[in-house]
Amino acid sequence: MHFDFSRSAATSYSPESVLIIVCSTLALYNAFELLALIITTVKRRKGLYFWSIFLASLGVIPYTVGWILVYFKPTIAYVGMIIDSIGWVMLVSGQSVVLYSRLHLVLNSAKILRAVLWMIICNGILWHTSITILLFGSTYSPSQSRSGFNGVYNVMEKVQLSFFCLQEFIISGLYIWAAVDILRTAFGNKRRFTWQLFSINVLIIAMDIAILVVEYMSYFVWEQELKVVIYSIKLKLEFAILSELVKFVQHHGDANSISTLPRHISGAVEPSAARQRTKHGRARSPSFPETMHVEESLFNAAVSLRPETSNYQESENSQIRVRTTADIEDCSIDLGDRRTMRHLYDDAVRQISRS
């Protein structure tokens, strides 16, 4: 059912009007809260993730305000339609870019990542352009062609929503696929976090299905209001879990993380020969390069890590040599029998985080 944008505003508050007011209030509250969190908690205000989550959250505001102007008509209808359309583009495509911007943390296939990016770009250009034209055509075209625009708009509105939901199904499905793969070998905090990642993406899919059901039942006004609330909730969930994902990659780079996230940390552990002797007869580890490749948004510095020898128990016959894929300055590290790979990595991460 197509909503008639040309009808006069209701003189009393119907249940439909109350729904619009309530949903608009919730959406605006979520948007302002999320924008405040982004501004106060994100330290590096650049890059794809920051701008996508910022613009998508900002898009909730014009989407909501524009729809209120269209429905209650305090001004000319096309003013609200323009504002609403701008917010719709920022919110819908922006939300998919948010998911894409952190997908490489759990997925190592360049082909899949490139395909997802092109899917977002093509869907955005195709559907945002065509639906905007049909929207204005169904309202402001000549009367003899307006019914044709309305008929096409009613069909294409459902089709475009289906494509955008399918797009989010695919991206969330990739997160779920990666999470299931990690869960096979995950323990402790890693397993708990992976379950959270899995559950949130399942919830995102469930909310998209709810929007589709309302749309195909032809409840146009309900669909508009529920969509903006659900998208604002999804953005808050994504901001929470993707922020935790960054911390997880940063602080839990144990051996399982190395094998699971090869795009960011990949290396080999090799036993080495007997340690060099100092003039006092004590064992000492020779200098060796320790290199790491991590996402630019996590670590953007070269680090030289030189812990004191007294902090480690000495061993006579063993040394661990770690080599990974990017260049950082040479390091000299003494390792004892009780120092594990995870301890070594956590020490390095703490040094990087403080820089």
C-alpha positions in Angstrom: 0.0 0.0 0.0 1.5 3.3 -1.0 1.3 6.2 1.4 -0.4 9.3 0.0 2.1 12.1 0.6 -0.4 14.7 -0.6 -3.1 14.1 2.0 -3.6 16.8 4.7 -2.2 16.2 8.2 -4.5 14.6 10.7 -6.2 17.0 13.1 -6.1 14.5 16.0 -3.5 12.0 17.1 -4.5 8.6 15.7 -2.7 5.4 16.8 -0.6 5.7 13.6 0.4 9.3 14.6 1.3 8.1 18.1 3.4 5.3 16.6 5.3 7.8 14.5 6.0 10.1 17.5 7.1 7.3 19.7 9.4 5.6 17.1 10.8 9.0 16.0 11.7 9.8 19.6 13.4 6.5 20.2 15.4 6.8 16.9 16.5 10.3 17.7 17.5 9.4 21.2 19.6 6.4 19.9 21.2 8.6 17.3 22.3 11.4 19.6 23.5 8.8 22.2 25.5 6.9 19.6 27.0 10.1 18.2 28.1 11.2 21.7 29.7 7.8 22.3 31.5 7.9 18.9 32.9 11.4 19.6 34.0 10.7 23.1 35.4 7.1 22.7 36.9 6.9 19.2 40.4 8.2 19.5 41.4 8.0 15.8 38.8 10.1 14.0 39.7 9.0 10.5 39.4 5.9 8.4 36.5 4.0 6.9 35.1 2.7 10.2 34.9 6.0 11.9 33.3 7.9 9.0 30.9 5.1 8.2 29.6 4.7 11.8 29.5 8.5 12.2 27.6 9.3 9.0 25.3 6.3 9.4 24.4 7.5 12.9 24.0 11.0 11.7 21.7 9.8 8.9 19.1 8.7 11.5 18.4 12.4 12.2 17.5 13.7 8.7 15.7 10.4 8.0 13.5 10.8 11.1 13.0 14.6 10.7 12.2 14.3 7.0 9.6 11.6 7.6 7.9 13.7 10.4 7.7 16.7 8.0 6.2 14.4 5.2 3.6 12.9 7.5 2.5 15.9 9.6 3.0 18.5 6.8 4.1 21.6 8.7 5.7 22.7 5.4 5.8 21.8 1.7 6.0 18.0 1.2 9.0 18.0 -1.0 11.1 19.6 1.7 10.6 16.7 4.0 11.0 14.2 1.1 14.5 15.7 0.3 15.6 15.6 3.9 14.2 12.0 4.3 16.0 10.8 1.2 19.3 12.2 2.3 19.0 10.4 5.6 17.9 7.2 4.0 21.0 7.0 1.8 23.3 7.8 4.8 21.6 5.3 7.1 21.0 2.3 4.9 24.2 2.1 2.8 26.2 3.5 5.7 25.1 0.7 8.0 26.4 -1.9 5.5 29.7 0.0 5.2 30.1 -0.1 9.0 29.9 -3.9 8.9 32.2 -4.1 5.9 34.8 -1.9 7.5 35.6 -4.5 10.2 35.0 -7.6 8.2 38.7 -8.0 7.4 39.4 -8.6 11.1 37.8 -12.0 10.9 37.9 -12.8 7.1 41.2 -13.2 5.2 39.9 -13.5 1.6 40.6 -10.4 -0.5 38.3 -11.7 -3.2 35.3 -11.9 -0.9 36.1 -8.5 0.7 36.3 -6.9 -2.8 33.0 -8.6 -3.8 31.2 -7.3 -0.7 32.4 -3.8 -1.4 31.2 -3.8 -5.0 27.9 -5.3 -3.8 27.4 -2.3 -1.5 28.4 0.2 -4.1 26.2 -1.3 -6.9 23.2 -1.7 -4.6 23.5 1.9 -3.4 23.8 3.4 -6.8 21.0 1.3 -8.3 18.4 1.5 -5.6 18.9 4.9 -4.0 18.8 6.5 -7.4 15.8 4.6 -8.8 13.6 4.8 -5.6 14.3 8.5 -5.2 13.1 9.1 -8.7 10.0 7.0 -8.2 9.2 8.7 -4.9 9.2 12.2 -6.3 7.5 10.9 -9.5 4.6 9.4 -7.6 4.0 12.7 -5.8 4.9 15.5 -8.3 4.5 13.9 -11.7 1.6 15.0 -14.0 -1.7 13.5 -12.9 -2.0 11.3 -16.0 1.2 9.5 -15.2 1.1 9.6 -11.4 -0.8 6.4 -11.1 1.8 4.6 -13.1 4.6 6.0 -10.9 2.6 4.8 -7.8 2.2 1.3 -9.2 5.9 1.0 -10.0 6.9 2.5 -6.7 4.8 0.1 -4.7 6.6 -2.9 -6.3 10.1 -1.4 -6.3 9.9 -0.4 -2.7 9.6 -4.0 -1.7 12.3 -5.1 -4.2 14.8 -2.6 -3.0 14.2 -3.4 0.7 14.7 -7.1 -0.2 18.0 -6.4 -1.9 19.3 -4.2 1.0 18.2 -6.9 3.5 19.9 -9.6 1.4 23.0 -7.5 1.4 23.0 -7.4 5.2 22.2 -11.1 5.4 25.4 -11.8 3.3 27.7 -9.6 5.4 26.3 -10.8 8.7 26.4 -14.4 7.4 30.2 -13.9 6.7 30.7 -12.8 10.3 28.7 -15.8 11.5 30.7 -18.1 9.3 34.0 -16.7 10.6 32.7 -16.9 14.2 31.7 -20.6 13.9 35.2 -21.3 12.5 36.8 -19.6 15.5 34.5 -21.4 18.0 35.9 -24.7 16.9 39.2 -24.0 18.6 38.3 -21.1 21.0 38.5 -21.2 24.8 37.8 -18.9 27.7 37.3 -15.2 26.9 37.9 -15.8 23.2 35.0 -18.3 23.1 32.7 -15.9 25.0 33.5 -13.0 22.8 33.0 -15.1 19.6 29.5 -16.1 20.9 28.7 -12.5 21.3 29.8 -11.7 17.8 27.7 -14.6 16.5 24.6 -13.7 18.5 24.6 -10.0 17.5 24.8 -10.8 13.8 22.0 -13.4 14.2 19.9 -10.7 15.9 20.7 -8.2 13.0 19.4 -10.8 10.5 16.2 -11.3 12.7 15.5 -7.6 12.8 15.9 -7.3 9.0 13.4 -10.2 8.6 11.0 -8.3 10.8 11.2 -5.2 8.5 10.7 -7.4 5.5 7.5 -8.9 7.0 6.0 -5.5 7.8 6.9 -4.3 4.3 5.3 -7.2 2.5 2.2 -6.8 4.6 2.0 -3.3 3.0 2.1 -1.4 6.3 4.0 1.4 4.7 3.9 3.9 7.6 4.8 1.1 10.1 7.7 0.0 8.0 9.1 3.5 7.8 9.1 4.0 11.5 10.1 0.5 12.6 13.0 0.7 10.0 14.5 3.8 11.5 14.3 2.5 15.0 15.7 -0.9 14.1 18.6 0.6 12.1 19.5 2.8 15.1 19.5 -0.2 17.3 21.6 -2.2 14.9 24.1 0.7 14.7 24.4 0.7 18.5 24.9 -3.1 18.6 27.5 -2.9 15.8 29.4 -0.1 17.5 29.6 -2.1 20.7 30.6 -5.4 19.2 33.0 -4.0 16.6 34.7 -1.9 19.2 35.2 -5.1 21.3 36.4 -6.9 18.2 39.3 -4.3 17.9 40.2 -4.8 21.5 40.0 -8.5 21.2 42.4 -8.5 18.2 44.7 -6.1 20.1 44.8 -7.9 23.5 44.2 -11.6 22.7 46.8 -12.4 20.1 47.7 -15.8 21.3 48.6 -18.8 19.2 45.0 -19.4 18.2 44.5 -15.8 17.2 47.6 -16.1 15.0 46.1 -19.0 13.1 42.6 -17.6 13.0 43.5 -14.1 11.9 46.3 -14.4 9.5 45.6 -11.1 7.8 46.8 -9.3 10.9 49.3 -11.5 12.7 51.0 -14.4 11.0 54.3 -16.0 11.9 56.3 -19.0 13.0 57.9 -20.0 16.3 61.2 -21.6 15.9 63.6 -23.2 18.4 67.1 -21.9 18.2 70.6 -22.9 19.1 72.2 -22.6 22.5 72.3 -19.1 23.9 75.3 -16.8 23.7 77.4 -16.5 26.8 78.4 -13.2 28.4 81.7 -12.7 30.0 80.2 -13.6 33.4 79.1 -17.0 32.1 75.4 -16.1 32.0 73.2 -17.0 29.1 71.9 -14.2 26.9 69.6 -14.1 23.9 71.0 -12.7 20.7 69.2 -9.8 19.1 66.6 -10.8 16.5 64.0 -8.9 14.5 60.4 -9.2 15.8 57.9 -8.0 13.2 54.2 -7.7 13.2 51.5 -6.8 10.6 48.4 -5.4 12.2 45.5 -3.2 11.0 46.5 0.4 10.6 43.6 1.5 12.8 44.9 -0.6 15.7 48.7 0.0 15.6 50.2 2.9 13.6 53.7 3.0 14.9 57.0 1.2 14.7 58.0 -0.2 18.1 61.3 -1.3 19.6 60.7 -3.6 22.6 63.6 -4.2 25.0 62.6 -5.6 28.4 65.1 -5.8 31.1 67.0 -9.1 31.6 66.2 -9.2 35.3 62.5 -9.5 34.6 62.8 -13.1 33.2 64.1 -16.4 34.6 67.1 -17.5 32.7 67.3 -20.8 30.8 70.5 -22.4 29.6 69.4 -24.2 26.4 66.4 -22.6 24.9 65.3 -19.5 23.0 62.1 -18.7 21.1 62.4 -16.7 17.9 59.2 -15.0 16.5 59.1 -13.8 13.0 56.0 -12.2 11.4 55.2 -10.2 8.3 55.8 -6.4 8.7 58.8 -4.4 9.7 59.4 -3.1 13.2 62.8 -2.3 14.7 65.1 -5.0 16.0 64.6 -6.2 19.6 66.6 -8.0 22.2 64.6 -10.2 24.5 65.6 -12.7 27.1 63.0 -15.5 27.4 62.7 -18.0 30.3 61.2 -21.4 30.4 58.0 -20.1 32.0 57.4 -17.3 29.4 54.7 -18.4 27.0 53.9 -17.1 23.5 50.8 -15.3 24.8 52.8 -13.5 27.5 55.3 -12.3 24.9 52.6 -11.0 22.6 50.6 -9.3 25.4 53.8 -7.5 26.5 54.4 -6.3 23.0 50.8 -5.1 22.6 50.9 -3.2 25.8 54.0 -1.4 24.7 52.3 -0.6 21.3 49.1 0.6 23.0 51.1 3.1 25.2 52.9 4.6 22.2 
